[in-house]
Amino acid sequence: MNYTSLKSKTNSVKSRDSSMVFLDPILIQAARNIYRNYSSLNVPVDSPPTGVVINRDNHRGQIAFSSKPILLPRECFIPLKQIEAEVY
């Protein structure tokens, strides 16, 4: 296997990962509740949040300020635009 074929395979994987992931609506609702609780506090921050990191098993989560947070095995990242969307 040469380097160019390996490089093209990794690019195709990255393009699939960059698409929007459809998650369980219960997870999105839990993330929406976490974000609403955070936004009701009116905490002054330098950068706006990018989403919520949430555990798939117990639905506990926290606000993320990085676009690509480091996740534990049972966690997923829900971007803010997916949380704010009405249709999921």
DAGI-V32525 format. One record per backbone hydrogen bond with DSSP energy under -1.0 kcal/mol. CO is the residue of the C=O (numbers start at 1). NH is the residue of the N-H. E is the energy in kcal/mol with one decimal. If there is no record, write none. Layout:
[[CO;NH;E] [CO;NH;E]]
//
This chain:
[[2;6;-1.5] [3;7;-2.3] [4;8;-2.1] [5;9;-1.6] [6;10;-1.9] [7;11;-1.8] [8;12;-1.6] [9;13;-1.4] [10;14;-1.9] [11;15;-2.0] [12;16;-1.5] [13;17;-1.9] [14;18;-1.6] [24;28;-1.8] [25;29;-2.3] [26;30;-2.2] [27;31;-2.5] [28;32;-2.4] [29;33;-2.1] [30;34;-2.0] [31;35;-2.5] [32;36;-2.5] [33;37;-2.2] [34;38;-2.0] [35;39;-2.8] [36;40;-1.7] [38;41;-1.1] [50;80;-2.5] [51;64;-2.9] [52;78;-2.9] [53;62;-2.2] [54;76;-2.2] [55;59;-1.3] [60;55;-2.8] [62;53;-2.7] [64;50;-2.7] [64;51;-1.3] [72;75;-1.9] [74;56;-3.0] [76;54;-2.6] [78;52;-2.3] [79;83;-1.6] [80;84;-2.6]]
//
